[in-house]
Amino acid sequence: MPSITGAQDHTPFGSLMAELVYGRRPDGSIVSIADVPSGRKCDCVCPACGVPLIAQKGDVNVHHFRHDGAEAGCGKGGETSAHIWAKLMLEKHLKLLLPEASFRLDGETISVRPARLMTFVNAELEQRDGDIVPDVVVTTKGGHKLIVEIHVTHKCGAAKKAILARQGTAAIEVNLSPLRTCQDQEVVAAFLIGTGQRAAARTWLYSPAIEKAHEAAIIARDKADREKAAADALAAEERRNATRVFVRDLAELPAGEGSDHDLAAVRRHDALDLVEPGDEVLPGFTVATRHWRAAIFNQPVLRQMDVQWGGQHAFTFYEALRAVARYIHPDLLNVSEARKREILEVAPGFVFPRGHVSNFIDRLLAMDILERTYWGDSFQLSPSGVTRLARGKGRIDRMERAAQLVRRIVAAIPAAECRDFDVETWLAAPVAGHEDRLMVLAEAGNRAWLDIEATLTAIEAMQRGGAAVEIDLGLPLAPMIQRIRERETAEAAEAAAAQRRADKAAAERRHLAIYRLADQLLGPGLSRAWLETKAEPGKVTHLVWAGQSDAGYQAVDSRLRAHAAEIEAQRQRDREAADVRRQLETRAMDAWEPAQARWWLDHIEHRLGAIPMVYCVDKATLRQCLAYVPAVKTARRRRG
């Protein structure tokens, strides 16, 4: 395969990096090693340093030039060969693919011109251009020049790029380093020119068009930044003005409706002093202070009072904040840090709602109503707080319960019987039999109150149909108590009569049942006689005992069944005795003559010590008796 030198060998493209294969003739033309005679007859000098060359064209090594009289030459042979070869290829094809012209600005890639195929009319090799010696310079029909740097082993350095930029000369770099070992001249040429399916990577070292577009983009960006800064400043001032109006409106916001439920919960624990003073509306809230404080106190503080029944032990600051969220201005509910800075800029002393919530929690901590948990990020009722709230709730509950109970009792009394009675007067006066008013006793919650509460509860139960009370506590209850006692007397008499009737009916049912059972177990003949016998000496009969109660019936039932079982057992024994006696009689008749057999059966057998027919009652006694009865009659034995 021909190499890029045109010689027939197997030298890779990479051999250009090691040997000089081009020389310059006296007329300045470039000639290949393949086109000159061997030795000094080549009449060439080194294109890089001008030293005369000797053409080495033997049969062993690759054909190349070496410097005459120099051991290693100028060291630029391989690089010079690559540049000359590239110049020849460009001069041959007169076209080259230019990379896309683009630049980076503020992290964005901006395209100036897409990649395109450039045509030109001339290609020159390494002619000094100012401070640099370019690899190849191509010139277009319009006279525009483009420096083409060939990257085989060394990329173009920063110093050379800086010189190109300073001179304002367009330049690109084509990367042929991946093809150092390629032996196909046409493939390498196609990669260089960029006309094949694949092209060598190429980049702009400097482009006046890119530089101009870059500068224009920077100017436009800076202008846009200035305009944006001015617009931002104007918008910021407008926001500050709007924020001033917002803060002013917050201060003038009228109080909205708070929750009576939350306040009632605080009142039930006698803890209104903990949420007062609370008439003012703090900026950022839509209700008076007492309402949002009561919301925190009700949820989540007071729910800890129910911890034994599933309440929570502690709450966080954010739970307290959620409890008052409905009372916070919507624009301050989830305010960002930027918005906070805007508000504080126009109102440095402004306290946000969450700050007021935090202050309220700190107040409860200072009053020893709350305490921090072990971890410090949540709060719970302190022991003294639990005690105070429990006592307050008990006190209020007793007072309300007492007043409601008295009012219900009086409301249930007929109007004619309490015409001259006034509830409020009664509540304000000492309770009958006590030195203090009902409210004072209820607040104390001592033994006296417990007795009064029990009496009031009994009075209310009496009004609902219960028993008459002995103490009326000074309430107009005398007529009602009299009526109830009369009613109780009548009801007791009626109840006694009804009980007697019921007892009689029950006794009759039990008599009938025991008769039926006795007939069933003993038979009609024996049943009446047994029922009329006394259960025990000096006691009532079985029939009377069964009719007295269910327990008596069960006892008689058990005795009756036991008696019937005993009778049946005796009958069974009698049947067995009759059966074994028949067997004994039959054996005796077989063993003796009838008269002798009968005499033996009915007289004492001294060996048994008893009369056989009396002694024989079961199989065991039968065997004993049969032991004394011969197996065959005596007369028959004699005849035999």
Secondary structure as UniProt FT lines:
FT   TURN            4..5
FT   HELIX           13..17
FT   STRAND          22..24
FT   TURN            26..27
FT   STRAND          30..32
FT   HELIX           33..35
FT   HELIX           40..42
FT   TURN            47..49
FT   STRAND          52..56
FT   STRAND          64..67
FT   TURN            68..69
FT   TURN            73..74
FT   HELIX           77..93
FT   STRAND          95..98
FT   STRAND          101..105
FT   TURN            106..107
FT   STRAND          108..113
FT   STRAND          116..119
FT   STRAND          122..125
FT   TURN            130..131
FT   STRAND          136..139
FT   TURN            141..142
FT   STRAND          145..151
FT   HELIX           158..167
FT   STRAND          171..175
FT   HELIX           177..179
FT   TURN            180..181
FT   HELIX           185..193
FT   STRAND          202..206
FT   HELIX           208..251
FT   HELIX           260..268
FT   TURN            269..270
FT   HELIX           272..274
FT   TURN            283..284
FT   HELIX           289..296
FT   HELIX           297..301
FT   HELIX           302..309
FT   HELIX           317..323
FT   HELIX           325..327
FT   HELIX           330..332
FT   TURN            333..334
FT   HELIX           337..346
FT   TURN            348..349
FT   HELIX           353..366
FT   TURN            367..368
FT   STRAND          370..372
FT   TURN            374..375
FT   STRAND          379..381
FT   HELIX           383..411
FT   HELIX           415..417
FT   TURN            419..420
FT   HELIX           423..428
FT   TURN            432..433
FT   HELIX           438..444
FT   HELIX           447..463
FT   TURN            464..465
FT   TURN            473..474
FT   HELIX           478..522
FT   HELIX           524..532
FT   TURN            537..538
FT   HELIX           542..548
FT   HELIX           550..591
FT   HELIX           594..602
FT   TURN            606..609
FT   HELIX           612..615
FT   HELIX           619..626
FT   TURN            627..628
FT   HELIX           634..639
//
